[in-house]
């Protein structure tokens, strides 16, 4: 029996990959249909191209991953500073 509440929601199982397309479509709909759309950012890392949802309080996140693109960017800026001094 269907619940009498709208909107109806499809519940997916986690034991099979058959419904992966459906799960991804539902997650995309939740993201794009809600408040998250304004928080989608493109990574500032040169050549990265990944997108991410900026969930930081200030909304100022710059990289898809601080450990990857952020670390490379910080290293690049450090190298540029030390090279200018020498």
N, CA and C of each residue as an Amber inpcrd file, in Angstrom:
protein
   258
   0.8430000  -1.1830000   0.0000000   0.0000000   0.0000000   0.0000000
   0.8840000   1.2400000   0.0000000   0.5520000   2.2070000  -0.8290000
   1.3210000   3.4450000  -0.9110000   0.9640000   4.3760000   0.2420000
   1.9520000   5.0960000   0.7460000   1.6530000   6.0420000   1.8110000
   0.8150000   7.2000000   1.2780000  -0.0680000   7.7510000   2.0940000
  -0.9430000   8.8300000   1.6310000  -0.2740000  10.2050000   1.6550000
   1.0360000  10.2500000   1.7160000   1.7610000  11.5170000   1.8100000
   2.4640000  11.8080000   0.4880000   2.4530000  13.0340000   0.0590000
   3.1510000  13.4430000  -1.1580000   4.3060000  14.3440000  -0.7960000
   5.3960000  14.3860000  -1.5270000   5.6270000  13.5970000  -2.7140000
   6.0000000  12.1680000  -2.3650000   5.6430000  11.2620000  -3.2460000
   5.9980000   9.8710000  -3.0460000   7.5010000   9.7130000  -3.2380000
   8.1180000   8.8550000  -2.4880000   9.5620000   8.6510000  -2.5630000
   9.8410000   7.1920000  -2.8550000  10.7670000   6.9550000  -3.7400000
  11.1950000   5.6010000  -4.0340000  12.3090000   5.2460000  -3.0830000
  12.2100000   4.1100000  -2.4430000  13.2440000   3.6240000  -1.5340000
  14.0650000   2.5830000  -2.2650000  15.3740000   2.7230000  -2.2300000
  16.2440000   1.8130000  -2.9480000  16.9570000   0.8880000  -1.9730000
  17.3430000  -0.2610000  -2.4840000  18.1280000  -1.1980000  -1.6960000
  19.6100000  -0.9290000  -1.8740000  20.4200000  -1.4210000  -0.9640000
  21.8530000  -1.1610000  -1.0480000  22.6440000  -2.4090000  -1.4150000
  21.9650000  -3.5260000  -1.6440000  22.6890000  -4.7710000  -1.8840000
  22.9490000  -5.0620000  -3.3550000  22.3950000  -4.2870000  -4.2660000
  22.5880000  -4.5550000  -5.6950000  22.8850000  -3.2620000  -6.4290000
  23.5440000  -3.3830000  -7.5560000  23.8660000  -2.2130000  -8.3680000
  22.8240000  -1.9510000  -9.4510000  21.7970000  -2.7860000  -9.5050000
  20.7790000  -2.6360000 -10.5480000  20.1420000  -1.2520000 -10.5250000
  19.9010000  -0.7290000  -9.3580000  19.2000000   0.5400000  -9.2370000
  20.1100000   1.7450000  -9.1390000  21.3850000   1.5950000  -9.4760000
  22.3280000   2.7040000  -9.3360000  21.9140000   3.9180000 -10.1550000
  21.4830000   3.6980000 -11.3820000  21.0430000   4.8150000 -12.2190000
  19.8890000   5.5610000 -11.5630000  18.9440000   4.8100000 -10.9980000
  17.7980000   5.4310000 -10.3360000  18.2250000   6.2150000  -9.1080000
  19.1400000   5.6510000  -8.3290000  19.6340000   6.3330000  -7.1270000
  20.3270000   7.6310000  -7.5130000  21.1880000   7.5780000  -8.5310000
  21.8850000   8.7810000  -8.9730000  20.9130000   9.8420000  -9.4800000
  19.8920000   9.4210000 -10.1900000  18.8910000  10.3650000 -10.6840000
  18.1480000  11.0210000  -9.5280000  17.8050000  10.2410000  -8.5170000
  17.1130000  10.8050000  -7.3520000  18.0050000  11.7850000  -6.5980000
  19.2730000  11.4410000  -6.4230000  20.2060000  12.3430000  -5.7210000
  20.4080000  13.6320000  -6.5050000  20.5100000  13.5250000  -7.8310000
  20.6640000  14.7170000  -8.6650000  19.4300000  15.6000000  -8.5630000
  18.2670000  14.9900000  -8.5390000  17.0230000  15.7610000  -8.4110000
  16.9630000  16.4680000  -7.0760000  17.3960000  15.8030000  -6.0090000
  17.4110000  16.4310000  -4.6830000  18.3610000  17.6210000  -4.6610000
  19.5190000  17.4530000  -5.2530000  20.5190000  18.5160000  -5.2690000
  20.0660000  19.7010000  -6.1080000  19.6230000  19.4290000  -7.3260000
  19.2670000  20.5070000  -8.2360000  17.9230000  21.1340000  -7.9170000
  17.0660000  20.4090000  -7.2240000  15.7490000  20.9410000  -6.9030000
  15.6950000  21.6640000  -5.5780000  16.7310000  21.5650000  -4.7870000
  16.7210000  22.1780000  -3.4680000  17.6370000  23.3810000  -3.3700000
  18.0140000  23.6990000  -2.1450000  18.8710000  24.8420000  -1.8890000
  20.3230000  24.5900000  -2.2910000  20.6800000  23.3560000  -2.5720000
  22.0520000  23.0140000  -2.9040000  22.5370000  23.5530000  -4.2360000
  21.6370000  23.9180000  -5.1250000  22.0240000  24.3820000  -6.4540000
  22.9370000  25.6030000  -6.3780000  22.6700000  26.5170000  -5.4700000
  23.4800000  27.7170000  -5.3190000  24.8390000  27.4550000  -4.7030000
  25.0510000  26.2460000  -4.1900000  26.3180000  25.9050000  -3.5430000
  27.2160000  25.0410000  -4.4140000  26.8280000  24.8020000  -5.6540000
  27.6610000  24.0050000  -6.5520000  28.7750000  24.8940000  -7.0820000
  30.0030000  24.4330000  -6.9500000  31.1810000  25.1850000  -7.3770000
  32.0630000  24.3070000  -8.2740000  32.8620000  24.9590000  -9.0700000
  33.8700000  24.2580000  -9.8720000  35.2130000  24.4460000  -9.1810000
  35.9820000  23.3920000  -9.1220000  37.2750000  23.4200000  -8.4500000
  38.1910000  24.4460000  -9.1100000  38.8850000  25.2330000  -8.2760000
  39.8080000  26.2620000  -8.7650000  41.1650000  25.6950000  -9.1290000
  41.3660000  24.4070000  -8.9290000  42.6380000  23.7880000  -9.2710000
  42.8550000  23.7640000 -10.7790000  44.0300000  24.2220000 -11.2410000
  44.2980000  24.2360000 -12.6820000  44.1840000  22.8320000 -13.2800000
  43.3650000  22.7060000 -14.3010000  43.2080000  21.4440000 -14.9930000
  42.3300000  20.4310000 -14.2890000  41.7020000  20.7930000 -13.1880000
  40.8950000  19.8190000 -12.4410000  39.5370000  19.6050000 -13.1050000
  38.6910000  20.5970000 -13.0780000  37.3850000  20.4960000 -13.7120000
  36.3030000  19.8140000 -12.8980000  36.6100000  19.3040000 -11.6980000
  35.6040000  18.6730000 -10.8580000  34.6580000  19.7210000 -10.2950000
  33.4380000  19.3000000 -10.0100000  32.4640000  20.1400000  -9.3330000
  32.2210000  19.5650000  -7.9480000  31.8320000  20.4050000  -7.0170000
  31.5550000  19.9630000  -5.6540000  30.4740000  20.8340000  -5.0480000
  29.8920000  20.3680000  -3.9650000  28.9100000  21.1480000  -3.2200000
  29.6440000  21.8040000  -2.0650000  29.6420000  23.1210000  -2.0400000
  30.3220000  23.8860000  -1.0020000  29.4230000  23.9270000   0.2370000
  29.7590000  23.1090000   1.2070000  28.9800000  23.0640000   2.4410000
  29.6480000  23.8430000   3.5680000  30.6630000  24.6450000   3.2180000
  31.3320000  25.4400000   4.2410000  30.3940000  26.5440000   4.7290000
  30.5950000  26.9730000   5.9420000  29.7320000  27.9890000   6.5430000
  29.7720000  29.2950000   5.7480000  30.9670000  29.7070000   5.3410000
  31.1150000  30.9790000   4.6380000  30.8250000  30.8740000   3.1380000
  30.7850000  29.6550000   2.6130000  30.5450000  29.4740000   1.1890000
  31.7370000  29.8750000   0.3430000  32.9380000  29.7380000   0.8960000
  34.1330000  30.1990000   0.1920000  35.1030000  29.0710000  -0.1690000
  34.6440000  27.8550000  -0.1400000  35.5190000  26.7300000  -0.4910000
  35.9690000  26.8580000  -1.9390000  37.2420000  26.5340000  -2.2130000
  37.8000000  26.7380000  -3.5410000  38.1300000  25.4530000  -4.2780000
  38.4080000  24.3800000  -3.5650000  38.9060000  23.1660000  -4.2030000
  37.9890000  21.9880000  -3.9430000  38.0330000  21.0260000  -4.8560000
  37.2540000  19.8020000  -4.6780000  37.7880000  19.0230000  -3.4780000
  39.1060000  19.0690000  -3.2760000  39.7250000  18.3920000  -2.1470000
  40.8910000  19.2300000  -1.6520000  40.8910000  19.5290000  -0.3800000
  41.9900000  20.2960000   0.2000000  43.2830000  19.5000000   0.1580000
  43.1660000  18.1870000   0.2420000  44.3540000  17.3330000   0.2350000
  44.9700000  17.1650000  -1.1530000  44.1910000  17.3520000  -2.1850000
  44.7140000  17.1700000  -3.5450000  44.9310000  18.5280000  -4.2220000
  43.8860000  19.0980000  -4.7520000  44.0060000  20.3600000  -5.4840000
  44.4460000  21.4970000  -4.5690000  43.9410000  21.5290000  -3.3540000
  44.3370000  22.5780000  -2.4160000  45.8090000  22.5040000  -2.0630000
  46.2950000  21.3110000  -1.8370000  47.7040000  21.1280000  -1.4940000
  48.6010000  21.5560000  -2.6540000  48.2350000  21.1860000  -3.8680000
  49.0230000  21.5840000  -5.0340000  49.0230000  23.1050000  -5.2050000
  47.8650000  23.7320000  -4.9820000  47.7780000  25.1850000  -5.1180000
  48.6330000  25.8830000  -4.0570000  48.5680000  25.4140000  -2.8280000
  49.3860000  26.0120000  -1.7680000  50.8690000  25.8210000  -2.0490000
  51.2580000  24.6600000  -2.5370000  52.6630000  24.4060000  -2.8760000
  53.1080000  25.3130000  -4.0200000  52.2730000  25.4990000  -5.0220000
  52.5920000  26.3670000  -6.1580000  52.7930000  27.8130000  -5.6930000
  51.8970000  28.3010000  -4.8260000  52.0370000  29.6710000  -4.3130000
  53.2840000  29.8190000  -3.4520000  53.5920000  28.8170000  -2.6400000
  54.7940000  28.8450000  -1.8070000  56.0420000  28.8910000  -2.6860000
  56.0790000  28.0730000  -3.7070000  57.2160000  28.0510000  -4.6170000
  57.3900000  29.4150000  -5.2900000  56.2900000  30.0310000  -5.7140000
  56.3540000  31.3400000  -6.3660000  56.8870000  32.4080000  -5.4020000
  56.4590000  32.3610000  -4.1440000  56.9400000  33.3320000  -3.1480000
  58.4360000  33.1630000  -2.8840000  58.8730000  31.9360000  -2.6820000
  60.2840000  31.7070000  -2.3700000  61.1700000  31.9930000  -3.5700000
  60.6780000  31.8020000  -4.7540000  61.4550000  32.0830000  -5.9610000
  61.6080000  33.5840000  -6.1660000  60.5730000  34.3770000  -5.8030000
  60.6530000  35.8270000  -5.9400000  61.7040000  36.4220000  -4.9950000
  61.8560000  35.8510000  -3.8050000  62.8240000  36.3500000  -2.8310000
  64.2590000  36.0860000  -3.2610000  64.4740000  34.9440000  -3.9160000
  65.8400000  34.5130000  -4.2210000  66.3390000  34.9090000  -5.5310000
